[in-house]
Amino acid sequence: MLKQALLAMTLTLLVTTAGFCAEPAKPAAPAPPAVAQGTQGTQGTQTTQTTQGTSAATAAKAAAPAAPAAPARVKPNRVITSTMFLAIIGITLCVVVWAAKRTTSAADFYAAGGGITGLQNGWAIAGDYMSAASFLGMSGLISLYGIDGFMYAVGPMFSFIAILLVVAEPCRNAGKYTLGDILSFRASPKPVRAVAALSTVTVSLFYLIAQMVGAGKLMQVLLDIPYRFSVIGVGVLMVGYVVFGGMKATTWVQIIKAGLLMSGTVLLAFLVMAKAGFNPFSFFESVVNSQFVQDHVRMNVLKDPLPKPGFDYGQRFMEPGLFLKNPLDQVSLGIAWALGAAGLPHILMRFFTVPNAQEARKSIVIALFINSTFFFLINLIGFGAALYLTPQLISSADKGGNMATLLLAQKLGGGAGSFGGDLFLAFICAVAFATILAVVSGLVLAASAAIAHDVYVNIIKDGKADQQTQVRVARLTSLFVGIAAIVMGLAAEKENVVALVALAFAVAASGNFPAVMLSLFWRRFNTAGVVSALVVGTVSALALVMISPVMTYPQKIADDAKKIIVTLEKRQAEGAVLADKDQKALDKARADFKKNDGGTSMVGLKAPIFPLKNPGIVSAPLGLLAAIVGTLMFRSRRSEEMFDEIEVRQITGLGIAKASDH
Amino acid sequence: MAATSYNWNEIAQHPKYLQLKSKKRSFLFGWWIFASVYYFLLPILSGYVPDLFRIRIVGAINFGYLFILSQFVVAIFVAIYYTRVANNDFDRLTAELVREIQ
């Protein structure tokens, strides 16, 4: 009954969405928004300081309703693109139907019955890391800011080392389905599971909302469908995958997407290098010698109206500091990566889908290979986009550079309007779509596992629930989590979601990571320690982000608008007649000023108090300290006695939870 | 559940287990710390010693670019080296231990 109702709902919404894709293009397309998401909380929105009057209109907030000028636009061929999207939806739905038949127990639902191999899991984990933000955002960042964008790629790649060495195998040996399973092993199960579930849901939902908003905006640009419909469409598919197919479907959707994404990336990078004659030295030589790159660095990035004599603006593109200005913030971001990724619940969950620690090890090594290849190729694509498209064109399509990969695919496929160009662009669009679907599904699954397995089965039912009930509850929970994500995604359309991603990582690094590590490696660690690590880690990260520069500060927008008004009014006063574009910019700046002057951020601040965008450097030590203090204040003999068991289990894999046992 | 049949405290005193544990611990934490230090050199050096990153090595390619690439090499090296040690030493010791207690 439940199944049928869900199926009907999914289908109805699917057809509606598909119908929208097939409709002819609407004349008034929205301005390309920034894909304001990113696994590292960086993109776009922070580069919105407006400068000279002429560029003010396009340089204004990415959320501007309509850009007056007609900048470069990504215009996919609707027929080809829709066909590709439908093909992806079709293939993934087949996977879901296949997986649904094989999902009968809780182990099937949460851990794919332990039947995923190391190779498959490696692709799935790699897929979790390759979000639309890294695929589109990172190459865009490189194409606009050079080497700084490439530096971002190192964090995600390096986070595998901590996972490989100290997290994956011990967790596989000692855990079962969720973060709560590991943390509650030798602590009082109920309070620990409750806190762990709360933390998992928080982290996953933050991440999820950021992805949903990014997805909505991306689909809006690619297919010309309204934001609402793209969020609902993505949401419905995501709910369908998780509710019916559980971990099995989620994993396979992720594997398929990772395969598609890697093929697209390899092909694009190959075309870039082919155009450069497969000579990396002359390739980079041409990048720094490009007149467009030099002008972009001089005028748009460094804002030198006149060239400084003897300064090599092209070579500056290859030097750090164009985008990443605060070194301390970079270290803080590094902490979020190095520790946070290892504490993300949706990554943690993937270790339980393989049969043993050896396979978990293999999957991380494979994921590391795939991702380092991917990020290396993204660097070629990014620099290739700067060379073959020019940064000017890329930033006219989107301030944050998010359209760089798409425009490059179109160009190298044969150019706009050609069949090859349309085909390649459509393929890359479809890959981006598949990427979003796969990543959000994993997040929904992690959040609902925490609610269904930790809260319902283990707290409410004391672990006494038969398989059928467990699966039913898990499905219902996924449905509700999915609906909640859709609703929040719709509500957050105009919100600044970059903060949410920074937050998810900071919470994982400051709360989850110390709790997991100390559970596995410190004899004295106990209930009080787990709870204080999670609470202090989460609260401090949350509080620091709330007062950090990633929040929106209306007063700052007003001040920026004021600058434009002053510049343009001065020009008017000098007797110059403003161009149409400038007049519009002036009107907009006046409106912005009126709306935002005297305004305060969400927590009532005019300016940020905490100077860093990433709180990790402060919140991670706080979380660790809280864990130690909490543990020592409330010693627990039982926890210490049980340490031998968890340690022997994590080191040897004896008594490992086999998915088929349950 | 099969898990209850083990005497965990007894295994925890087994000489073979202690050997495995200390070997694993020093290897894993040692390499983790090494890798982390190397990783954090990137934001620290690029932020505080940007001149180092500007040194040109081959044509337009400078030290900074090569240093970023070296991060990839180090990560892959650690992963491969760990896999070798784990497959050969840790798994073998674990298997011997399991044989002895059963």
Boltz contact constraints between the chains, C-beta under 6 A:
constraints:
  - contact:
      token1: [A, 147]
      token2: [B, 64]
      max_distance: 6.0
  - contact:
      token1: [A, 150]
      token2: [B, 68]
      max_distance: 6.0
  - contact:
      token1: [A, 154]
      token2: [B, 42]
      max_distance: 6.0
  - contact:
      token1: [A, 154]
      token2: [B, 71]
      max_distance: 6.0
  - contact:
      token1: [A, 157]
      token2: [B, 75]
      max_distance: 6.0
  - contact:
      token1: [A, 158]
      token2: [B, 39]
      max_distance: 6.0
  - contact:
      token1: [A, 158]
      token2: [B, 75]
      max_distance: 6.0
  - contact:
      token1: [A, 161]
      token2: [B, 35]
      max_distance: 6.0
  - contact:
      token1: [A, 161]
      token2: [B, 75]
      max_distance: 6.0
  - contact:
      token1: [A, 161]
      token2: [B, 78]
      max_distance: 6.0
  - contact:
      token1: [A, 164]
      token2: [B, 79]
      max_distance: 6.0
  - contact:
      token1: [A, 165]
      token2: [B, 28]
      max_distance: 6.0
  - contact:
      token1: [A, 165]
      token2: [B, 32]
      max_distance: 6.0
  - contact:
      token1: [A, 166]
      token2: [B, 28]
      max_distance: 6.0
  - contact:
      token1: [A, 166]
      token2: [B, 32]
      max_distance: 6.0
  - contact:
      token1: [A, 281]
      token2: [B, 58]
      max_distance: 6.0
  - contact:
      token1: [A, 281]
      token2: [B, 59]
      max_distance: 6.0
  - contact:
      token1: [A, 284]
      token2: [B, 60]
      max_distance: 6.0
  - contact:
      token1: [A, 284]
      token2: [B, 61]
      max_distance: 6.0
  - contact:
      token1: [A, 285]
      token2: [B, 59]
      max_distance: 6.0
  - contact:
      token1: [A, 285]
      token2: [B, 60]
      max_distance: 6.0
  - contact:
      token1: [A, 288]
      token2: [B, 60]
      max_distance: 6.0
  - contact:
      token1: [A, 318]
      token2: [B, 60]
      max_distance: 6.0
  - contact:
      token1: [A, 318]
      token2: [B, 62]
      max_distance: 6.0
  - contact:
      token1: [A, 319]
      token2: [B, 54]
      max_distance: 6.0
  - contact:
      token1: [A, 320]
      token2: [B, 46]
      max_distance: 6.0
  - contact:
      token1: [A, 320]
      token2: [B, 50]
      max_distance: 6.0
  - contact:
      token1: [A, 320]
      token2: [B, 53]
      max_distance: 6.0
  - contact:
      token1: [A, 320]
      token2: [B, 64]
      max_distance: 6.0
  - contact:
      token1: [A, 321]
      token2: [B, 50]
      max_distance: 6.0
  - contact:
      token1: [A, 327]
      token2: [B, 47]
      max_distance: 6.0
  - contact:
      token1: [A, 327]
      token2: [B, 48]
      max_distance: 6.0
  - contact:
      token1: [A, 330]
      token2: [B, 43]
      max_distance: 6.0
  - contact:
      token1: [A, 330]
      token2: [B, 47]
      max_distance: 6.0
  - contact:
      token1: [A, 331]
      token2: [B, 43]
      max_distance: 6.0
  - contact:
      token1: [A, 334]
      token2: [B, 40]
      max_distance: 6.0
  - contact:
      token1: [A, 334]
      token2: [B, 43]
      max_distance: 6.0
  - contact:
      token1: [A, 338]
      token2: [B, 36]
      max_distance: 6.0
  - contact:
      token1: [A, 365]
      token2: [B, 79]
      max_distance: 6.0
  - contact:
      token1: [A, 365]
      token2: [B, 83]
      max_distance: 6.0
  - contact:
      token1: [A, 368]
      token2: [B, 79]
      max_distance: 6.0
  - contact:
      token1: [A, 372]
      token2: [B, 72]
      max_distance: 6.0
  - contact:
      token1: [A, 644]
      token2: [B, 8]
      max_distance: 6.0
  - contact:
      token1: [A, 644]
      token2: [B, 9]
      max_distance: 6.0
  - contact:
      token1: [A, 644]
      token2: [B, 12]
      max_distance: 6.0
  - contact:
      token1: [A, 645]
      token2: [B, 8]
      max_distance: 6.0
  - contact:
      token1: [A, 648]
      token2: [B, 8]
      max_distance: 6.0
  - contact:
      token1: [A, 648]
      token2: [B, 11]
      max_distance: 6.0
  - contact:
      token1: [A, 648]
      token2: [B, 12]
      max_distance: 6.0
  - contact:
      token1: [A, 651]
      token2: [B, 21]
      max_distance: 6.0
  - contact:
      token1: [A, 652]
      token2: [B, 94]
      max_distance: 6.0
  - contact:
      token1: [A, 654]
      token2: [B, 6]
      max_distance: 6.0
  - contact:
      token1: [A, 655]
      token2: [B, 3]
      max_distance: 6.0
  - contact:
      token1: [A, 655]
      token2: [B, 6]
      max_distance: 6.0
